Amino acid sequence: KVNTLAVSTHRIVNSVHSTATSSFIRACMAFCYITIPSLEHPLQKLQLYILCAQTAYLNQSLSQGDGFLKMAITLLSEFPKQIEIEGKLVSSDKYLYESVTNLMSTLVIAPDNPDAGVLYLAHGLNNVINHMKCFDDTSETRVMLFINMLCLLSTQIQKILPYHIPKVESNDTLYGNDENFINEIHQRLTRICEQIIQTLKDLATTNPKRQSTLALEFFSRLIAHGDLNQPKCMKFAVNLWDLAQKSSTPDTQKSAKRILTFIETRSDHDQAFKRLSDLISSTSNDTSRVSSRSASVSNVAQPLNTAD
């Protein structure tokens, strides 16, 4: 209800706050900040922290928005493997994936604090994901979140972000494609790519079907966010496609068909996708070309994030 009050206030003032309404919003957010920790259910706390962050940003209360996201990221570091849903203990994986992905979508518009460093909240989230103990060894959630983190970082490279909050200057305005900002993101993309590819390599002998599924997920993100006009990016995409076909399950095959349809549709008006379609059609399933060498990863990472 407190969030509803804050959103209703935003609607009434049409994003133009007075001193009085700004104070009211800060009071609402402060109430939420001190109340949420008293809740027992970790998922409910996580979802409320993210919701309150979104409400704070919507009302131009940037420091409070940052505070809520910091609390959400801290909560993730100690999240339990199982949570109670409708009276039953269930794995937290599915719910964590949904909530953390929602958090990442919020980070797209969250402006950096100049004193905290480049994408410091995204960096903190990535570190927490890397060390979360609630994921089982058989869980795909961690690597899926790393793949989503690639999408977040590649989005930050764009000259104009895909969405904004009125009256809030996001990082596309703050940095204006500053070279140091872009180079920092390139380095982070490289490190995350290395982690994902190492995971794919490890799965080659332990769980090839899971390897196939994750390779296809990686492929779909790569063609959506990468620059296929870069030859190395194109080659890596084809290698991932081959790997995804090696031990594919019926579900993976269905997903692959949908992705192929998308590629063929794009190829009608995009030469890069036409080239990709031709290569996929002509290539064999020789997965030996997929390499986990860091040199290959570095070559792929930069093309990954240069598409607008």
C-alpha positions in Angstrom: 0.0 0.0 0.0 2.9 2.4 0.7 4.3 1.7 -2.8 0.8 2.3 -4.2 0.7 5.7 -2.4 4.1 6.7 -3.9 3.1 5.6 -7.4 -0.3 7.4 -7.1 1.6 10.6 -6.0 3.8 10.3 -9.0 0.8 10.0 -11.3 -0.9 13.0 -9.7 2.1 15.3 -10.0 2.9 13.9 -13.5 6.6 13.3 -12.6 7.1 16.9 -11.5 7.6 16.8 -7.7 7.4 19.8 -5.4 9.4 20.0 -2.2 6.4 18.6 -0.3 5.7 15.7 -2.6 9.4 14.8 -2.7 9.5 14.7 1.1 6.4 12.5 1.1 8.0 10.1 -1.3 11.2 9.9 0.7 9.1 9.2 3.8 7.2 6.4 2.1 10.5 4.8 0.9 12.1 5.1 4.3 9.1 3.4 5.8 9.5 0.5 3.4 13.3 0.4 4.0 12.9 -0.1 7.7 9.9 -2.4 7.5 11.0 -5.0 4.9 13.7 -6.6 7.0 11.0 -7.6 9.6 9.4 -10.0 7.0 10.4 -13.6 7.3 10.0 -14.9 3.8 13.2 -14.3 1.8 11.5 -14.3 -1.6 8.9 -11.7 -0.4 11.7 -9.5 0.9 13.7 -9.8 -2.3 10.7 -8.9 -4.5 9.7 -6.0 -2.3 13.3 -4.6 -2.3 13.2 -4.6 -6.1 9.7 -3.2 -6.3 10.6 -0.4 -3.9 13.8 0.4 -5.9 11.7 0.7 -9.0 9.2 3.0 -7.2 12.1 5.1 -5.8 13.6 5.6 -9.2 10.2 6.4 -10.7 9.9 9.2 -8.2 13.5 10.4 -8.8 14.7 9.3 -5.4 18.0 7.9 -6.7 19.9 7.3 -3.5 16.9 5.4 -2.0 16.6 3.3 -5.2 20.3 2.4 -4.9 19.8 1.5 -1.3 17.0 -0.9 -2.0 19.0 -2.6 -4.8 22.0 -2.9 -2.4 19.7 -4.6 0.1 18.4 -7.0 -2.6 21.9 -7.9 -3.7 23.0 -8.5 -0.1 20.0 -10.7 0.5 20.9 -12.8 -2.5 24.2 -13.7 -0.9 22.5 -15.6 1.9 19.4 -16.9 0.0 18.3 -20.4 1.0 18.3 -23.4 -1.3 14.6 -24.0 -0.5 11.7 -21.7 0.2 8.2 -22.3 1.3 5.6 -21.8 -1.4 1.9 -22.5 -0.6 2.9 -24.6 2.4 5.5 -26.7 0.6 9.3 -26.5 0.5 10.5 -26.1 -3.1 13.8 -25.2 -4.8 14.4 -21.5 -4.9 16.1 -21.6 -8.4 13.0 -20.7 -10.5 12.0 -17.9 -8.2 15.5 -16.5 -8.0 15.9 -16.5 -11.7 12.8 -14.5 -12.2 13.6 -12.0 -9.4 17.2 -11.5 -10.4 16.3 -11.0 -14.0 13.8 -8.4 -12.9 16.6 -6.7 -10.8 18.8 -6.7 -13.9 16.0 -5.0 -15.9 15.9 -2.3 -13.3 19.7 -1.9 -13.5 19.3 -0.9 -17.2 18.0 2.5 -16.1 19.7 2.9 -12.7 22.2 5.7 -13.0 25.7 5.2 -11.6 26.8 7.0 -8.4 29.9 8.9 -9.6 31.7 8.1 -6.4 31.1 4.3 -6.6 32.6 3.3 -10.0 31.3 2.1 -13.3 28.2 -0.1 -13.0 29.0 -0.8 -9.4 25.6 -2.3 -8.7 25.9 -4.7 -11.6 29.4 -5.5 -10.6 28.2 -6.3 -7.1 25.4 -8.4 -8.4 27.7 -10.4 -10.6 30.0 -11.2 -7.7 27.1 -12.3 -5.6 25.8 -14.6 -8.4 29.3 -16.1 -8.7 29.4 -17.1 -5.0 25.7 -17.9 -4.2 25.6 -21.2 -2.3 21.9 -21.8 -2.9 22.5 -23.2 -6.4 23.0 -27.0 -6.7 25.8 -28.3 -9.0 23.0 -29.6 -11.4 21.3 -26.2 -11.5 21.4 -24.1 -14.7 20.3 -21.0 -12.9 23.8 -19.5 -12.2 25.0 -19.8 -15.8 21.7 -18.5 -17.1 22.0 -15.5 -14.9 25.5 -14.9 -16.2 24.1 -15.1 -19.8 21.5 -12.5 -18.7 24.3 -10.4 -17.3 25.9 -10.3 -20.7 22.6 -8.9 -22.0 22.6 -6.2 -19.3 26.2 -5.1 -20.0 25.8 -5.1 -23.8 22.7 -3.0 -23.4 24.7 -0.4 -21.4 27.0 0.0 -24.4 24.2 1.3 -26.6 24.2 5.0 -27.4 20.5 5.2 -26.3 19.1 2.8 -23.8 16.0 0.9 -24.8 13.9 2.5 -22.0 14.1 5.3 -19.5 12.3 6.9 -16.6 11.2 10.5 -17.1 13.3 13.0 -15.3 16.0 10.4 -14.5 19.3 10.6 -16.4 20.5 7.0 -17.0 24.1 6.0 -17.9 23.7 6.7 -21.6 23.3 10.3 -20.7 25.8 10.3 -17.8 28.7 8.6 -19.8 27.8 9.5 -23.4 29.7 6.5 -24.7 32.8 7.5 -22.8 35.8 5.4 -23.9 36.8 4.4 -20.4 33.2 3.3 -19.6 33.1 1.2 -22.8 36.5 -0.4 -22.2 35.5 -1.3 -18.6 32.4 -3.1 -19.9 34.4 -4.9 -22.6 36.7 -6.3 -19.8 33.7 -7.4 -17.8 32.1 -9.0 -20.8 35.3 -10.9 -21.5 35.4 -12.3 -17.9 31.8 -13.4 -17.9 32.2 -15.0 -21.4 35.1 -17.0 -20.0 33.0 -18.2 -17.1 30.2 -19.3 -19.4 32.5 -21.1 -21.9 34.3 -22.8 -19.1 31.0 -24.1 -17.9 30.1 -25.4 -21.3 33.5 -27.1 -21.5 33.0 -28.8 -18.1 29.6 -30.1 -19.2 31.0 -31.8 -22.3 31.6 -35.0 -20.3 29.3 -34.6 -17.3 26.0 -33.5 -18.9 26.1 -33.1 -22.7 22.4 -32.5 -22.9 22.6 -29.6 -20.5 25.6 -28.3 -22.4 23.4 -28.3 -25.6 20.6 -26.4 -23.9 22.9 -23.7 -22.4 24.8 -23.4 -25.7 21.5 -22.6 -27.5 20.6 -20.1 -24.8 24.0 -18.4 -25.2 23.6 -18.5 -29.0 20.2 -16.8 -28.8 21.5 -14.0 -26.6 24.6 -13.6 -28.9 22.6 -13.0 -32.1 20.3 -10.6 -30.3 22.9 -8.5 -28.6 26.1 -9.1 -30.7 27.4 -7.5 -33.9 27.2 -10.3 -36.4 29.0 -8.0 -38.9 32.2 -8.8 -37.0 33.6 -12.1 -38.5 34.8 -13.4 -35.1 31.4 -12.9 -33.6 29.8 -14.6 -36.5 32.2 -17.6 -36.3 31.5 -17.9 -32.6 27.8 -17.9 -33.1 28.0 -20.7 -35.7 30.2 -22.7 -33.3 27.7 -22.3 -30.5 24.9 -23.4 -32.9 26.9 -26.5 -33.8 27.4 -27.3 -30.1 23.8 -26.8 -29.3 22.9 -29.5 -32.0 25.3 -32.1 -30.7 23.2 -33.6 -27.9 20.0 -31.7 -28.2 16.8 -32.8 -26.4 13.4 -32.6 -28.1 12.7 -29.3 -26.2 16.1 -27.9 -27.4 15.2 -28.9 -30.9 11.9 -27.1 -30.7 13.6 -23.9 -29.4 16.2 -24.2 -32.2 13.5 -24.3 -34.8 11.9 -21.1 -33.4 15.3 -19.4 -33.4 15.9 -20.5 -37.0 12.6 -19.1 -38.0 13.6 -15.8 -36.4 17.0 -15.8 -38.3 15.3 -16.6 -41.6 12.9 -13.7 -41.1 15.7 -11.3 -40.2 17.7 -12.5 -43.2 15.2 -11.0 -45.6 16.4 -7.5 -44.7 19.7 -8.0 -42.8 22.8 -9.2 -44.6 24.5 -10.4 -41.4 21.5 -12.7 -40.6 21.5 -13.9 -44.2 25.1 -14.9 -43.8 24.4 -16.6 -40.5 21.5 -18.5 -42.0 23.7 -19.7 -44.9 26.5 -20.7 -42.5 24.1 -22.7 -40.3 22.7 -24.4 -43.3 26.1 -25.4 -44.7 28.0 -26.2 -41.5 28.4 -29.7 -40.0 28.0 -30.4 -36.3 31.7 -30.4 -35.7 31.7 -29.1 -32.2 35.5 -29.3 -31.9 35.6 -25.8 -33.2 34.2 -24.4 -30.0 37.1 -23.3 -27.9 37.4 -22.2 -24.4 40.7 -20.6 -24.8 40.8 -17.1 -23.3 42.1 -15.7 -26.6 39.0 -16.8 -28.4 36.8 -15.4 -25.6 38.5 -12.1 -25.9 37.9 -12.0 -29.6 34.2 -12.7 -29.1 33.5 -10.3 -26.2 34.1 -7.0 -28.0 31.8 -7.7 -31.0 29.2 -9.0 -28.5 28.4 -5.5 -27.2 28.8 -3.2 -30.1 25.4 -3.7 -31.7 22.9 -0.8 -31.3 
